[in-house]
Every structure is written in C-alpha cells, then in structure tokens.
C-alpha cells in the first residue's frame, strides 16, 4: 500500500508531520512541528494547500471545541 504524500513546502525547513485532520470531508489540515529550524517556537499550518506560520506561544493549533453550534 502506498501512503498519500503531502506537497513540498520549504526545502530549507525541517518538516515533521505531527498529525493530519480531515475537515468537512474535503479540507485537509496538516499540523507540523519543528519545521523551521530558525524559529523553534513556530510551526507550519497547512490548510487546503496554504501554508502559514503560527506561534505556539500565542496560539496552539488545535481543533475547535466540540459542539460548536
């Protein structure tokens, strides 16, 4: 069996896959840790192919609270 591969992000960044969550059955959110060796307190959040950097000290990339209605 071949596992699906994620698109290449930055070659200069050390990317470690932390966990992948499927949202709405279409959007794929990939959480990475230690992806930027120049900023240990940063992580890459990939949503629908878009990559952004969030600071772990100010915001923790976690799923929304249950029962959000």
Long-range contacts (C-beta under 8 A, 24 or more apart in sequence): 6-30, 6-46, 7-49, 9-35, 9-44, 9-46, 9-51, 10-35, 13-37, 13-44, 15-44, 18-43, 21-63, 31-61
